[in-house]
Amino acid sequence: MSPCARPGAVAALALLLAAATGCTGQPSPAPAPSAPPAAPSSAAPGAGGQETDVPRPFTLLASGDVLPHSSVIDRAAADAGGQGYDFAPMLKGVRPVVSRADLALCHMETVYGKDGGPYTGYPTFKSPPEVATALAATGYDSCSTASNHTLDDGADGIARTLGALDAAGVRHAGSARSAAEAAQPTILSAGSGKRAAKVAHLAYTYGTNDIPLPAGKPWAVNLIDERKIVAEARAARRAGADVVVLSAHWGTEWQDAPDARQLELADRLTASQDEGRPDIDLIIGTHAHVPQAYEKVNGTWVVYGMGDQIAGAMINYQGVQDPRGNQGTLGRFTFAPPVRPGERWTVAKAEFVPQWYDTTTGRTVNLNASIRAGADHHRPVRDRIRDVTLGRGAEKDGLVMGE
């Protein structure tokens, strides 16, 4: 887990599981602080007040592309007051949502440059390693690092990026410094103690902008391959994972709707089972740079595209600035343990939180919280994100808009 504390998480989870998964498309009210209901006897402390091994429910939060363009890097330099780079202020608007989750996953789109630079934006990115400390301070526990920019600075860029994440206490999945690291599943604890669930984080990308894999290092970044994904998911199960989450860098840039490849792969992966249990429990997508729909496929939630969390002013394929490139969602999923050991964990509640990166101020904005605080001019942006997110009928399967 990251060093960021998560106050009241257990009480909040108990209330979430008690709540009905309504289909209003309206923000879910924030749960009032209260003591959690008494646990059933199978989950009660053992003799002498000792904790049993019965797992507890947990919330998992995921967000979109962290893409530091030159303007974002300049903002971080200004926020640091001339002493390096500080990316934490630009993430402050979503920190309350991120830090309350038991497990929070980000997508680190770019690789890091050397300490002191030089740092570059589009088209070949090298970001300041201070991004990693900001992600940790915001509450992220793990980041997917497989993207079309993973090889922008070759194997050295991967090594610097993973080293900086390690130093910040943020786990990672999708790229590797050695064959041994690539073969080891990333397994995270959702909470603490014996009752914490084990969550495997897998990450794969559609490609690397035609940059070849480093010589002799075919394991440097995970390229989407259905058989490899399934094999890693099953290896993670054997290593003790209760829940398997796949970060998929896929889709067509600037397209609101998922493309045919996304739909096909989502269907095949969510249908894949081993001994009657699905191999993948959640898919979270990145890369399109615009929000895309959430959908329940074969009983499994798929986020086709989270949109961008941090990015500079985005220029689309028509050569004009497109505000959709600074829109996104945070997905929040409450997982409940199975009734019998070895069965599937289920999503008891699925939520999305609309967010926007304000390129003028260099700040992420939780749009529902902002509107509630009186910024009604954010309503049209929020409503557009909501309509796209619900565009494939997820409302009927219980997806709600949260804060």
TIBA-997447 format. One record per residue: x, y, z of N, C-alpha, C in turn; residue number from 1. Coordinates in steps of 0.2 Angstrom, whole numbers. Atoms other than C-alpha are relative to their C-alpha. Layout:
N
- nu;nv;nw;cau;cav;caw;cu;cv;cw;k
- X;Y;Z;X;Y;Z;X;Y;Z;NUM
...
***
This chain:
403
- nu;nv;nw;cau;cav;caw;cu;cv;cw;k
- 4;-6;0;0;0;0;4;6;0;1
- -3;-6;-1;5;18;-2;0;3;7;2
- 0;-3;-7;10;28;13;-6;4;2;3
- 6;-4;-1;-6;38;11;-5;-3;4;4
- 5;3;-4;-19;34;25;-6;0;-3;5
- 6;1;3;-36;29;21;-5;0;6;6
- 4;0;-6;-47;35;36;-7;-3;-2;7
- 7;1;1;-64;27;38;-1;-5;-5;8
- 2;5;6;-62;14;24;-4;-5;2;9
- 5;5;-2;-70;0;33;-7;1;1;10
- 7;-2;-1;-85;9;38;-3;2;-6;11
- 3;-2;7;-87;16;21;-2;-6;-4;12
- 1;6;4;-86;-1;13;-6;-3;3;13
- 6;3;-3;-99;-8;25;-6;3;-3;14
- 6;-3;2;-111;5;20;-1;0;-7;15
- 0;1;7;-107;3;2;-4;-6;-2;16
- 3;7;2;-112;-15;2;-7;0;2;17
- 7;0;-2;-128;-11;11;-4;4;-5;18
- 4;-4;4;-133;1;-2;-2;-3;-6;19
- 3;3;6;-144;-4;-17;4;3;-6;20
- -3;-3;6;-135;-2;-34;-5;3;-4;21
- 5;-3;3;-147;10;-40;2;2;-7;22
- -2;-2;7;-148;16;-59;-3;7;-1;23
- 2;-6;1;-151;34;-57;4;4;-4;24
- -4;-4;3;-136;41;-65;2;6;3;25
- -1;-6;-5;-135;54;-51;5;-2;4;26
- -5;2;-5;-121;56;-39;-2;-4;6;27
- 2;4;-6;-121;44;-25;2;4;6;28
- -1;-4;-6;-123;53;-8;6;-3;4;29
- -6;3;-4;-107;52;3;-3;-3;6;30
- 2;3;-6;-109;40;17;1;3;6;31
- -1;-3;-7;-112;47;34;5;-4;4;32
- -5;4;-4;-98;42;46;-5;-4;5;33
- 4;5;-5;-105;27;57;4;-6;1;34
- -3;7;-1;-99;11;64;-3;-5;-4;35
- 3;5;5;-100;-4;52;-4;-4;4;36
- 5;5;-4;-114;-16;56;4;-6;2;37
- -4;6;-3;-109;-32;66;1;-5;-6;38
- -2;5;5;-100;-45;55;-4;-6;1;39
- 3;7;-1;-108;-62;52;5;-4;4;40
- -4;4;-5;-102;-75;64;6;-3;-4;41
- -5;3;4;-91;-83;50;6;5;-1;42
- -6;-5;1;-81;-66;49;2;3;7;43
- -1;-3;-7;-81;-62;68;7;-2;2;44
- -6;2;-3;-65;-62;78;0;-7;3;45
- -1;7;-3;-59;-79;84;0;1;8;46
- 0;0;-7;-57;-84;102;6;5;2;47
- -5;-5;-2;-47;-71;112;0;6;-4;48
- 0;-6;5;-52;-57;99;5;0;-5;49
- -5;1;6;-40;-64;86;-4;1;-6;50
- 3;-1;7;-44;-59;68;0;-7;-3;51
- 0;6;4;-49;-74;57;2;2;-7;52
- -2;-1;7;-44;-76;39;-5;1;-5;53
- 6;-2;4;-61;-72;32;1;6;-3;54
- -2;-6;3;-57;-59;19;-6;6;0;55
- 5;-5;-1;-66;-42;20;-1;3;-7;56
- 1;-3;7;-73;-32;5;5;6;0;57
- -5;-5;1;-63;-18;-2;-2;4;-6;58
- 1;-4;5;-64;-3;-14;6;1;-4;59
- -6;-1;5;-53;-2;-30;-2;6;-4;60
- 1;-6;4;-51;15;-39;5;-1;-5;61
- -5;-1;6;-43;17;-56;-1;6;-4;62
- 0;-6;3;-39;32;-66;4;0;-7;63
- -3;0;7;-33;37;-84;7;3;0;64
- -7;-2;2;-17;43;-93;3;6;4;65
- -5;-5;-3;-4;53;-83;5;2;-6;66
- -3;-2;7;3;62;-99;3;7;1;67
- -3;-7;-1;15;76;-94;3;3;-6;68
- -2;-4;5;16;87;-109;5;6;2;69
- -5;-6;-2;29;102;-109;-3;5;5;70
- 3;-5;-4;16;113;-102;-2;-2;7;71
- 1;3;-6;12;101;-88;7;0;4;72
- -7;0;-3;31;100;-84;1;7;3;73
- -1;-7;-2;32;119;-84;-4;2;6;74
- 5;-2;-5;17;120;-72;3;-3;7;75
- -3;4;-6;26;107;-60;6;4;2;76
- -6;-4;-2;42;118;-60;-3;6;3;77
- 3;-7;-3;31;134;-56;-2;-2;7;78
- 2;2;-6;23;124;-42;5;-1;5;79
- -6;2;-4;40;119;-35;3;6;2;80
- -3;-6;-2;45;137;-34;7;1;-2;81
- -7;-1;3;61;135;-44;4;-6;3;82
- -4;5;-4;66;120;-33;-2;-7;-3;83
- 2;6;3;64;105;-45;-7;0;-3;84
- 7;1;3;46;99;-50;-5;-3;6;85
- 5;2;-5;30;97;-39;-6;-1;-4;86
- 6;2;3;16;87;-47;-6;-1;5;87
- 5;1;-5;6;85;-31;-6;5;0;88
- 6;-4;0;-4;101;-32;-5;-1;-6;89
- 5;1;6;-11;97;-49;-4;-6;1;90
- 4;6;-1;-18;81;-42;-4;1;7;91
- 4;-1;-6;-25;88;-26;-7;0;0;92
- 7;1;1;-42;89;-33;-3;-6;0;93
- 3;6;0;-44;71;-34;3;-4;6;94
- -3;3;-6;-34;66;-19;-5;-3;5;95
- 5;3;-5;-49;64;-7;-3;-7;-3;96
- 3;6;3;-56;51;-19;5;-5;0;97
- -5;5;1;-40;42;-23;2;-3;7;98
- -3;2;-6;-34;41;-5;-5;-4;4;99
- 5;4;-4;-51;34;2;0;-7;-2;100
- 0;6;3;-49;19;-9;4;-5;4;101
- -4;5;-3;-42;3;-2;6;-2;-4;102
- -5;1;5;-32;1;-18;-1;4;-6;103
- 1;-5;5;-29;14;-31;5;-1;-5;104
- -4;2;5;-22;11;-48;0;6;-5;105
- -1;-5;5;-15;24;-60;3;-3;-7;106
- -4;2;6;-8;24;-78;5;5;-2;107
- -6;-4;1;9;31;-80;2;-1;-8;108
- 0;1;7;9;34;-99;8;1;-2;109
- -7;-2;2;27;41;-100;6;-3;4;110
- -6;2;-4;45;36;-95;3;6;3;111
- -4;-6;-3;56;47;-84;7;1;-2;112
- -7;-2;2;72;56;-88;4;0;5;113
- -5;0;-6;88;58;-78;-2;5;5;114
- 0;-6;-5;88;68;-62;3;6;-3;115
- -3;-7;3;90;86;-68;-2;1;-7;116
- 2;-1;7;84;83;-86;5;-2;-4;117
- 6;-4;2;82;86;-99;-6;-4;-1;118
- 6;3;0;64;83;-99;-4;2;-7;119
- 3;-2;6;53;83;-115;-7;-3;0;120
- 7;2;1;35;82;-120;-1;-4;-7;121
- 2;3;6;26;76;-136;6;2;-5;122
- 3;6;1;31;67;-147;4;-6;4;123
- -4;5;-4;45;58;-137;1;2;7;124
- 0;-3;-7;42;60;-118;5;-3;4;125
- -4;2;-6;54;60;-104;-2;5;5;126
- 3;-4;-5;46;66;-88;4;0;6;127
- -4;-1;-6;53;72;-72;-2;-6;5;128
- 2;6;-5;54;57;-59;-4;3;6;129
- 5;-2;-6;45;68;-46;-7;-1;-1;130
- 7;2;1;29;63;-54;-1;-6;4;131
- 1;6;-4;31;46;-45;-1;2;8;132
- 1;-2;-7;32;55;-28;-7;3;1;133
- 7;-3;0;16;65;-32;-5;-5;0;134
- 5;5;1;7;49;-37;-1;-4;7;135
- 0;3;-7;12;41;-20;-4;5;5;136
- 4;-5;-4;6;57;-11;-7;1;-1;137
- 7;-1;2;-10;57;-20;-4;-7;3;138
- 3;6;-3;-13;39;-13;0;-6;-5;139
- -1;5;4;-9;28;-28;4;-6;2;140
- -4;6;-3;-3;10;-24;4;-3;-6;141
- -3;3;6;1;4;-42;-1;4;-6;142
- 1;-4;6;3;11;-59;1;-5;-6;143
- -2;4;6;2;2;-76;5;4;-4;144
- -5;-3;3;17;6;-86;1;-2;-7;145
- -1;2;7;14;-2;-103;-4;5;-4;146
- 4;-5;4;9;11;-116;4;0;-7;147
- -3;-1;7;14;16;-134;6;5;1;148
- -6;-4;-2;27;28;-125;5;-4;4;149
- -4;3;-5;35;15;-114;8;-1;-3;150
- -6;1;3;50;13;-126;3;7;-3;151
- -2;-6;2;52;32;-129;8;1;1;152
- -7;0;-1;69;31;-121;4;-6;2;153
- -3;6;0;73;13;-123;0;-3;7;154
- 0;4;-6;77;1;-109;2;5;6;155
- -2;-4;-5;86;15;-99;-6;4;3;156
- 6;-4;-3;69;25;-98;-4;-5;4;157
- 4;5;-5;60;9;-91;4;0;6;158
- -4;1;-7;74;7;-78;-1;6;4;159
- 0;-6;-4;73;25;-72;-7;0;2;160
- 7;-1;-2;54;25;-72;-2;-5;6;161
- 2;5;-5;52;9;-62;4;1;7;162
- -4;-2;-6;66;14;-50;-3;6;4;163
- 3;-5;-4;58;30;-46;-7;-2;3;164
- 6;2;-3;41;22;-43;2;-5;6;165
- -2;4;-6;50;9;-32;2;5;6;166
- -2;-4;-5;58;23;-22;-6;4;3;167
- 6;-4;-3;41;32;-20;-5;-5;4;168
- 4;5;-3;33;16;-14;-6;-2;-4;169
- 5;1;4;22;14;-29;2;-6;-4;170
- -1;6;4;21;-4;-37;-2;2;-7;171
- 1;-1;7;20;-6;-56;-1;-6;-3;172
- 1;6;4;15;-18;-69;0;2;-8;173
- 1;-1;7;17;-19;-88;7;1;-4;174
- -7;0;3;36;-16;-91;5;-2;6;175
- -4;3;-5;51;-23;-83;8;1;-2;176
- -7;-1;0;70;-22;-80;4;-6;-2;177
- -3;7;1;74;-41;-81;-6;-5;-2;178
- 5;6;2;66;-57;-87;-3;-2;6;179
- 2;2;-6;64;-62;-69;-6;5;3;180
- 5;-5;-2;54;-46;-65;-6;0;-4;181
- 6;1;4;43;-48;-80;-4;-6;1;182
- 3;6;-1;39;-66;-75;-4;0;7;183
- 3;0;-7;33;-61;-57;-6;5;0;184
- 6;-4;0;15;-55;-56;0;5;5;185
- 1;-5;-5;11;-39;-47;-6;-1;4;186
- 5;2;-5;1;-44;-32;0;5;6;187
- 1;-6;-4;-6;-30;-21;-5;-3;6;188
- 4;1;-5;-14;-31;-4;-5;6;1;189
- 5;-5;-1;-31;-22;-3;-2;1;7;190
- 1;-1;-7;-30;-16;15;6;-3;4;191
- -5;2;-4;-20;-23;29;-2;-6;4;192
- 2;5;-4;-20;-38;40;-1;-7;-4;193
- 1;6;3;-24;-56;37;-7;0;-5;194
- 6;0;4;-41;-52;30;0;5;-7;195
- -1;-4;6;-34;-41;16;0;-4;-6;196
- 0;4;7;-38;-47;-2;6;1;-3;197
- -6;-1;4;-24;-50;-14;-3;1;-7;198
- 2;-3;7;-26;-41;-31;6;0;-4;199
- -5;0;5;-16;-45;-46;-1;6;-5;200
- 0;-6;5;-12;-30;-57;4;-2;-6;201
- -3;2;6;-9;-35;-75;0;7;-5;202
- 0;-5;5;-4;-22;-89;3;-2;-7;203
- -2;1;7;-3;-23;-108;-1;6;-4;204
- 1;-5;5;-1;-11;-123;-1;-3;-7;205
- 1;3;7;-7;-13;-141;7;1;-4;206
- -7;-1;4;11;-7;-147;4;6;3;207
- -5;-5;-3;25;5;-144;2;5;-6;208
- -1;-6;5;24;18;-159;5;-3;-5;209
- -5;3;5;34;6;-170;7;0;2;210
- -7;0;-3;49;7;-158;1;-7;1;211
- -1;8;-1;57;-11;-158;2;-1;7;212
- -2;2;-6;59;-20;-142;8;0;1;213
- -7;0;0;77;-18;-135;3;-7;-1;214
- -3;6;2;89;-31;-142;1;-5;6;215
- 0;5;-5;88;-47;-131;-4;1;6;216
- 5;-1;-6;74;-40;-120;-7;0;-2;217
- 7;0;2;58;-46;-127;-5;1;5;218
- 4;0;-5;51;-45;-110;-1;8;3;219
- -1;-7;-3;54;-26;-108;-7;3;1;220
- 7;-3;0;35;-21;-111;-5;-5;-2;221
- 5;5;2;20;-32;-112;-4;3;-6;222
- 4;-1;6;12;-32;-129;-7;-4;0;223
- 7;4;0;-7;-37;-130;1;-6;-4;224
- 0;6;3;-8;-55;-133;-5;-4;4;225
- 6;3;-4;-24;-64;-127;3;-6;4;226
- -2;6;-4;-15;-81;-123;5;2;6;227
- -5;-2;-5;-1;-72;-113;-4;3;6;228
- 4;-4;-6;-14;-61;-103;-3;-6;4;229
- 4;5;-3;-24;-77;-99;5;-4;4;230
- -5;3;-4;-8;-86;-94;3;3;6;231
- -2;-4;-5;-2;-72;-83;-6;0;6;232
- 5;0;-5;-19;-71;-75;-1;-6;4;233
- 0;7;-3;-19;-90;-71;6;-1;5;234
- -6;0;-4;-1;-88;-64;-2;4;6;235
- 1;-4;-5;-7;-74;-53;-5;-4;5;236
- 5;4;-5;-22;-85;-46;4;-5;4;237
- -4;5;-4;-9;-99;-42;4;3;5;238
- -4;-3;-5;1;-86;-33;-4;3;6;239
- 4;-2;-5;-14;-82;-22;-4;6;-1;240
- 4;-6;2;-23;-68;-31;-8;-2;1;241
- 8;1;0;-42;-66;-26;-3;3;-6;242
- 3;-4;5;-45;-53;-39;5;1;-5;243
- -5;-2;5;-36;-50;-56;-3;5;-4;244
- 2;-6;4;-37;-33;-64;5;1;-6;245
- -4;-1;6;-31;-30;-82;0;8;-2;246
- 0;-7;3;-25;-12;-87;2;-1;-8;247
- 0;1;7;-27;-12;-106;1;7;-4;248
- -1;-6;4;-19;2;-117;-1;-2;-7;249
- 3;2;6;-29;0;-132;-5;5;-3;250
- 5;-4;2;-42;8;-143;2;5;-6;251
- -1;-5;5;-43;22;-156;0;7;3;252
- -1;-7;-3;-37;39;-151;-6;5;-3;253
- 5;-5;2;-51;53;-151;-6;-3;-2;254
- 7;3;1;-65;40;-153;-3;-1;6;255
- 4;1;-6;-78;41;-140;-3;-7;1;256
- 3;7;-1;-85;23;-144;6;-5;-1;257
- -5;5;1;-74;8;-142;0;-3;-7;258
- -1;2;7;-67;1;-158;-2;-8;0;259
- 2;7;1;-70;-17;-165;5;-4;4;260
- -5;4;-4;-54;-23;-157;-1;0;7;261
- 1;0;-7;-58;-17;-140;-6;-5;2;262
- 6;4;-1;-75;-25;-141;1;-8;0;263
- -1;7;1;-69;-42;-147;5;-2;5;264
- -5;2;-5;-54;-43;-135;-4;0;7;265
- 4;0;-6;-66;-38;-120;-4;-6;0;266
- 4;5;0;-78;-51;-125;4;-7;1;267
- -4;6;0;-65;-65;-127;3;0;7;268
- -4;0;-6;-55;-60;-111;-5;-2;6;269
- 5;1;-5;-71;-59;-100;-3;-7;0;270
- 3;7;0;-77;-76;-106;5;-5;2;271
- -5;5;-2;-61;-85;-102;0;-2;7;272
- 0;3;-7;-62;-96;-87;4;-6;1;273
- -4;5;-2;-52;-108;-78;-4;-4;6;274
- 4;4;-5;-61;-122;-67;-6;4;2;275
- 6;-3;-1;-77;-112;-69;0;7;3;276
- -1;-7;-2;-70;-95;-63;3;4;-5;277
- -3;-5;5;-67;-80;-74;8;1;1;278
- -7;-1;-1;-48;-77;-77;1;8;2;279
- -1;-7;-1;-51;-58;-77;-6;3;4;280
- 6;-2;-4;-62;-49;-64;-1;8;-2;281
- 1;-7;2;-60;-31;-71;5;2;-5;282
- -5;-3;5;-53;-22;-86;-1;7;0;283
- 0;-7;0;-48;-4;-86;4;3;-6;284
- -4;-2;6;-43;4;-102;2;7;0;285
- -3;-7;1;-32;19;-107;2;1;-7;286
- -3;-2;7;-25;27;-123;-4;4;-4;287
- 4;-4;5;-40;35;-132;1;7;1;288
- 0;-7;-2;-37;51;-123;-7;4;1;289
- 7;-3;-1;-56;54;-122;-3;-5;4;290
- 4;5;-4;-68;46;-110;-4;-5;-4;291
- 4;5;3;-76;30;-116;-5;-4;5;292
- 5;3;-4;-90;19;-110;2;-5;5;293
- -1;6;-5;-91;7;-95;-5;-5;-3;294
- 5;5;2;-100;-9;-99;2;-7;4;295
- -1;7;-3;-103;-26;-91;0;-5;-5;296
- -1;5;5;-97;-40;-102;1;-7;3;297
- -1;7;-3;-100;-58;-98;0;0;7;298
- 0;0;-8;-103;-53;-80;6;4;3;299
- -6;-3;-2;-87;-43;-79;0;8;-2;300
- 0;-7;2;-85;-24;-79;6;2;-4;301
- -5;-3;5;-75;-16;-93;-1;7;0;302
- 0;-7;2;-70;2;-94;4;1;-6;303
- -3;0;6;-66;4;-112;6;6;0;304
- -5;-5;0;-57;21;-109;-1;5;6;305
- 1;-4;-6;-54;31;-93;1;8;-2;306
- -2;-7;2;-48;47;-103;6;2;3;307
- -6;-3;-3;-34;58;-98;-1;2;7;308
- 0;-3;-6;-30;62;-80;4;7;0;309
- -4;-6;1;-16;74;-83;2;0;-7;310
- -2;-1;7;-12;81;-100;0;7;-2;311
- 0;-6;3;-8;97;-109;-6;1;-4;312
- 5;-2;5;-19;106;-121;1;-5;-6;313
- -1;6;5;-23;91;-133;-2;2;-7;314
- 1;-1;7;-23;93;-152;-2;-6;-3;315
- 3;6;3;-34;81;-161;2;-1;-8;316
- -2;2;7;-32;73;-179;-2;5;-5;317
- 2;-5;5;-40;88;-187;4;6;2;318
- -5;-5;-1;-26;99;-180;-3;6;5;319
- 3;-6;-5;-37;109;-167;0;-3;7;320
- 0;2;-7;-37;109;-148;-7;-3;1;321
- 6;3;-1;-50;97;-142;-1;-1;8;322
- 0;0;-7;-56;99;-124;-2;-7;3;323
- 1;6;-3;-61;81;-123;6;-4;2;324
- -6;3;-2;-43;77;-121;2;1;7;325
- -1;-2;-7;-43;84;-104;-6;-2;5;326
- 6;3;-4;-59;74;-98;2;-7;1;327
- -1;7;-2;-59;58;-89;-5;-2;5;328
- 4;3;-5;-67;47;-76;5;-4;5;329
- -3;5;-5;-61;38;-60;-5;-5;1;330
- 5;6;-1;-69;21;-59;1;-3;7;331
- 0;2;-7;-73;15;-41;-4;-6;0;332
- 4;6;0;-78;-3;-39;1;-3;7;333
- 0;3;-7;-82;-11;-22;-1;-8;-1;334
- 0;8;1;-78;-30;-22;-2;-3;7;335
- 3;4;-6;-87;-42;-10;3;-7;-1;336
- -3;7;0;-79;-59;-5;-5;-5;-2;337
- 5;5;2;-87;-75;-11;-3;-3;6;338
- 3;4;-5;-99;-85;0;5;-6;2;339
- -4;6;-1;-88;-100;-2;7;1;-3;340
- -6;-1;2;-69;-100;-3;2;-3;-7;341
- -2;3;7;-62;-102;-21;-5;2;-5;342
- 4;-3;5;-77;-94;-29;2;7;-2;343
- -2;-7;2;-77;-77;-38;-2;5;5;344
- 2;-6;-3;-77;-61;-29;-4;4;-5;345
- 5;-3;4;-91;-50;-35;0;8;1;346
- 1;-7;-1;-93;-31;-38;-7;2;2;347
- 6;-2;-3;-106;-25;-26;-2;7;-2;348
- 2;-7;2;-106;-7;-32;5;2;-5;349
- -4;-3;5;-99;1;-48;-1;7;-1;350
- 1;-7;1;-96;20;-49;5;3;-4;351
- -5;-4;4;-88;33;-60;0;7;3;352
- -1;-7;-3;-82;50;-54;3;4;-6;353
- -2;-4;6;-81;63;-69;6;5;3;354
- -5;-5;-2;-65;73;-68;2;4;-7;355
- -2;-5;6;-57;87;-79;7;3;2;356
- -6;-4;-1;-39;94;-80;-1;6;-3;357
- 1;-7;2;-40;113;-81;7;2;-2;358
- -7;-2;2;-25;117;-92;2;7;1;359
- -1;-7;-2;-27;136;-87;4;0;7;360
- -2;0;-6;-24;132;-69;5;-5;2;361
- -4;6;-2;-15;116;-70;-2;-4;5;362
- 3;4;-6;-26;107;-58;-6;-5;-3;363
- 5;5;1;-37;91;-59;-6;3;4;364
- 6;-2;-3;-55;95;-55;-5;-6;1;365
- 6;4;-1;-68;83;-47;-6;3;-2;366
- 5;-4;3;-82;89;-57;-7;0;5;367
- 6;0;-5;-97;83;-45;2;4;6;368
- -1;-4;-6;-88;91;-30;0;7;-2;369
- 0;-7;2;-85;107;-40;-7;3;-1;370
- 7;-2;1;-103;108;-45;-3;1;6;371
- 4;0;-7;-109;105;-27;3;6;3;372
- -3;-6;-3;-97;119;-22;-2;7;-3;373
- 3;-6;3;-106;131;-34;3;2;-7;374
- -3;-1;7;-96;130;-50;-4;-3;-5;375
- 5;3;5;-111;127;-61;2;0;-7;376
- -3;0;7;-101;131;-77;3;-6;-2;377
- -2;6;1;-94;114;-75;-5;-5;-2;378
- 5;5;1;-110;105;-77;-1;-2;-7;379
- 0;3;6;-110;104;-96;6;-5;-2;380
- -5;5;1;-93;95;-96;-2;-6;4;381
- 2;6;-4;-99;84;-82;-5;-4;-3;382
- 6;4;3;-115;79;-91;3;-3;-7;383
- -3;4;6;-105;75;-107;4;-6;2;384
- -3;5;-2;-94;64;-98;-4;-6;2;385
- 5;5;-3;-109;55;-89;-3;-3;-6;386
- 4;3;6;-118;53;-106;5;-5;-4;387
- -5;4;3;-102;45;-114;1;-7;4;388
- -1;5;-4;-99;34;-99;-6;-5;0;389
- 6;4;0;-117;27;-99;-2;-2;-7;390
- 3;1;7;-118;26;-118;-1;-7;-2;391
- 1;7;3;-118;7;-119;-4;-4;5;392
- 5;3;-4;-131;4;-106;2;-2;7;393
- -2;2;-7;-121;2;-90;-5;2;6;394
- 4;-2;-5;-134;11;-80;-5;-6;2;395
- 5;5;-2;-146;-4;-81;4;-6;4;396
- -4;5;-3;-132;-15;-74;3;3;7;397
- -2;-3;-6;-130;-3;-59;5;5;1;398
- -5;-5;-1;-117;9;-63;-3;7;2;399
- 2;-6;-2;-119;25;-54;5;5;0;400
- -5;-5;0;-111;42;-54;1;2;7;401
- -1;-2;-7;-102;46;-38;4;6;1;402
- -4;-6;-1;-92;60;-30;7;-2;3;403
***
